[in-house]
């Protein structure tokens, strides 16, 4: 089935909308405060929607679609449910801390406070480790959307990577965080419309509303279970811990949503909104994917299930809407990542490399230049995706297992109970986590251990190292930092 003219028109109109948003945002960016944290002016509903959709990408409709086809309901349990719980439970803690760091220390990068919390060396170790990991993560997302493009249009995967990467490169370089935020809102609306239409069409194809429960009777029994090998309860617990670290700010672009909020109360509400959406929306979004084995039996490549459902079931025009939604998902997440990584390199890495203490608050040209360099690096990695275990390998094992390593000293470093855990503790926890990651990638162990052990070891080392040095002195600057973090100045709105 080929795309019709109207489908292409809808896709082109969507990209024109993004161009308009990017140009509008370009003129809002007067300095790096606007470019990286939107001037700290994000309302809770916009921040919450952006936080939520920043966790999606085309990978959801490729890698996770394949798992929904082969492993059923379990993908919701270990992915969306664990994210929703992690964010809601922590809504009154980390979102507030991130806002206070911006208000008290004037941070624009999620890592700026680490220089005060630990020292410059520790900050640089965390910064460069995270930057390198993000190269692989973003590369996986370019590949995911390129695979879908290949199914829909026949464009070679390499060509799809270039198309997705270059469009996002132009968009984010000019627009900064304001462009990302309003792109997130636009893509949320597109995703909502496309997802509901797909849900309704699939239900009708299966025989109406009454068929929703009968679907599960027609699927393999293991597809109806909460846990399905190798995605066991242990794997879900491992992902719960990783998502707790990631979605509360260990993934830096998600921290930026809180940092950019107007005040603490709005950051808290943003977290509750995002977490609630994760608990509810994937149940609608994934229903067609769970039913795919019935509608598309014996599919040779399950990762193409969402693409084939779209082509076979949706009428002309709506196919273009779904493709636009998938593009929007990916561009939202990758643009968000790229913007935050640019902030880290511009604000944290470059001044140290130059031997300067000044953060260069007006270096907007430098920020845009770094954005270009980082984006090109992710495109290069995307071309090598098969070497790293495919899209699923990059997302679930490479990023899932390693993201928590970098996140541990960031989030645990905010908690007063660990105030005696200094720079040596932070670096030791990262090194032990990386060593564990290398070992798990080279031995035959359960997937739950492969994903969870690196972050788990990093956390245990961090906690134990702090507990084993009860008499360690705490620098006055660190004490002042915790005083600032603990002091609430919530503004009710």
Order of alpha helices (4+ residues) and beta strands (2+ residues): alpha-alpha-alpha-alpha-alpha-alpha-alpha-alpha-alpha-alpha-alpha-alpha-alpha-alpha-alpha-alpha-alpha-alpha-alpha-alpha-alpha-alpha
